[in-house]
Amino acid sequence: MLLMADELGLPAVGQPSMSLSFAGRPALSVARRELLQRRIRWFVAATITYNVIEAVIAISEGTRASSVALIGFGLDSVIEVSSAAAVAWQFAGSDPERREKVALRIIAFSFFALAVYVSVDSLRSLLGVGGEARHSSIGIALAAVSLLIMPLLSWAERRAGRELGSLSAVADSKQTLLCTYLSAVLLIGLLLNSLLGWSWADPIAALVIAAIAVREGINAWKGDTCCAPSIGQRAGEPTGCDCCSTEVTGQGATPRATPDASQSA
């Protein structure tokens, strides 16, 4: 994202200009930023709509089939809705950047809540508390459909978020991508249970889901989304990855933005 000059310690208005760009691209125009923000709102709306449907189907079918993995998958859909809603709230304001940290915290807490619930339920199932998971054709079909749809939504939002430099949009896209991994894990667990009668595969799949959720929650909490520097991060400080780089436009090609000589004096 473009950062305010005073936040970066850069020249004020009237001093030599210094604009930031990412991954070698020119600094975004106001019109381009507004377009990207609109796109993110549309991607968020699509994600919310799909995940509401997914959650209703997964939780109801998981309850019927006593599938911890399917219920966990449905709860993840609920959490994805809260994550997408947090990003929608962020970009509904006149200054989305100022709401970024709160949105990231909401996303992180959502991951942690999912991990705790699914872990407890999975361990109960492995210890024999509750019934064994049964075959679920609906669950298998749902996992397969999500395996096709979610990568597309994630890619679209991540691309727009990276260009805009929005940590929360990229974090939300990673949560959407997580649904792809969860869909694959869920599908494997349900198929092993249905075809081979391995009822333990269901809670094991759920524990894998919980582990992935913890990792992504930590990344979201730290803002580690492999994107632009967050608000308050000084120019020249490393972002922790090389997927985006900060350059100075109009003053020669240098790897990072630094104050000019007048500021250094």
N, C-alpha and C positions, 0 to 999 in steps of 0.2 A: 504494500500500500504506500501511497505518498505520505510522508510524515511532515508535520508542521516544522517550519524552520526553527522556531524557538525550542521545540522538543529535541532537535538534533544539534543545537548549538551552531546553526548555520547562519550566514549573513542575513540580516533583515532586509526589508524592502528598501531599495535605494543603493544597496551594496551589491557587489558582483553576484549574479544569480547562480544558483546551484540546484539543479533538480535531480531527482533520483529516478533510476530505472532499474528494472529487474531482468536478469537473464539476457542482458544486451539489448533489450527493447527500449524504445524512447519512453519518456515519462508519459503517463496516460493523460489524455485530454479530459475535460469535465464531461463532455458528451459520451466519451467511451466509458468512463467510470459509471455514469448513470445507466448506460446500456448493460454493463456487466452486473450492476446491482439488480436491475430488473430481471435479468436472466437467472440470477441466483434465487430471487423470490419465486420464479416459476418452477425451478428445479426443486426448491423446498416444498412448494405446494404439491407437486407430483409425488414427492417422497412421502409426504404426510398422508396423502390420499391412499397410496398403495399400502403403506404400512398399517393404516387403520384396518383395511380389509384383511391384510395378512394376519394381524394380531387377533382379530375376531375368529378367523378360521383356525389358526394354530392353537389358541388357548382352548377353544371349545372342543376341537378334535383331540388335543393332548389330554384333556380331562377325561374324555370318553375312553381313550386308549391307554390311560395311565402312563403316558409317555412324558418323562421328565424333560427330555431333550426337546420335544415338541412344545411343551409349555414354556420352557426357557427361550425357545425361538420366538414364541409369541410375545413374551415379556420384552425380549430385545426389540421387537417391533414397536411396542409401546414406548420404550425408551428412545428409539430412533425418532418417534413422533415428537417427544419432548425436546430432543436435540434439534430437529428441524424447526420446531416452534421457537426455540431460543435464537436460532439464526434469523428466522422471519422477524422476530421482535427486534433483533439488532438492526436489520436493514429497513425496518419500518420507521426508524427515527431519522432525524435530519442529519445526525452525525454518527454513522454506524461505528466508526472506529472507537468512540468513547464507550460503547457498550460491549466491545470485544471481550474484555477480560471476564465479565459476568457471564457472557454466553459460553466461553470456554469452561468456566467452572461448572455450569449447569451440565454441559456435555460430559465432563469428567465424573461428576457425582452420579450421573445416569449409568455410566459404565460400571462404577463400583457397586451400585445398588443391584444391578443385574448379576454381577459376579457373586455377591454374597448369597442372594436368594438361590441361584442355580446350584452353587456349591453345596449348600445345606441340603437342598432337595435331592441332589445326586447322591450324596453320602448316605442319606436316609434310605434311598432306594438300594444302594449297594449293600447296606447292612440288613436288608430284608424288611424294612419298615414300609408297609404299603404293598400294593399289588405289582406284579410284573407287567412290563409294557406289552401291549398287544399290537397286532398288525394294523397298519393304518394306510390304506390306499390314498386317502385324501392328503395325509401328511407327506407322503412320497411325492405326489403330484405338486403340492404347494412348494416343497423344497426345490423341485426341478424348475418350476416357473420362476421362482425367485433367483435361481442360479443364472437365469438368462436376463432378467430385467434389471437387477440391482447393479451389475457392473456398468451398464449404460448410464444410469442415473448418477452413479458415483463419478464416472469419468467426466461427464458434462459439468457437474458442479465443481469438481476439483480443478478443471481447466479454467473455468471462469474465476474461481477463488484465487488461483495462483496468479493469474494475470492482474487481478484487482489487488492482490497482496493481502487478502483477508485470511487471517489465521483461523477464525471460527468457521468460515465457509469450507476451508480445506479440512479442518477437523471433522466437520459434519459429513463431508464427502468420504472421509476415511471410515466413519461410522457406517455409512451406507455401504462402502466396500466390505466392511466387516460382515455385513449381512450375506455377502457372497460366500465368504469363508464359512460362515455359520450354516448356510444352505447346503454346502458341500458336506460338512461334518454331519449335519442332520440327516441328509440323504443317505450317507454311508451307514450311520447308526440304524436308521429305520430299515434299510435293505438287509443288513446283517441280522437284525431281529426277525424280519419277515421271512427271509429265505433260509436262514440257518438256525433260527430259533435261539440266537444268542441274546437273551434279554439283558444281559449286563452291558451290551454294546450301547444301549440307550443312555444310561447314566454316565458312561465313559465319554460319550459324545457330548453330553451336557457339561462335563467337567472341562473338556477342551474349549467349549464355548466360553466358560467362565474365565479360563486362563487368558484367552485372547482379549476378553473384555477388560481384565485388569491391566494388561499391557497398554491397550489403547486409552484407558482412563488416565494412566500415568502420563502418557504422551500429551493428551489433551490438557491436563492440569498444568504441565510445564510449557504448553504452547509449542511443543516439538512437533510441528506439522510439516516440516521441510518446506518452508515457504519464506515469506518476507519477514524482516524484523518487525517485532510488535511495537506498538506505541510505547514510547519511553525508552526504547533501546537506542543507544547512541550510534551514530554513523561510525563505521569502521570496526564495530564489534562483530565477531563471528556469529552467524545464525545457527551453526551446528550442522550445516549441510551445504552442498554445492549446487542444489537444484535451482537456486535463485542467487543472483549476484547483484551487488549494488554498484552502479557506475555513475560517473559524473557526465552529464551531457553538456555540450557547448564549451567545455574547457579541456578537451583532450581525453583520450581513452585511458582511464585509470581504473584499477580493479575495485576500489572502494571510494566512497565519498569522504573527503576530508575538508576541514575548514581551510579557507584561503589564507594567504600570508598575513592579511590585515587582522584576521582573527587570531592567528598564532602569536602575533607580536604582543 
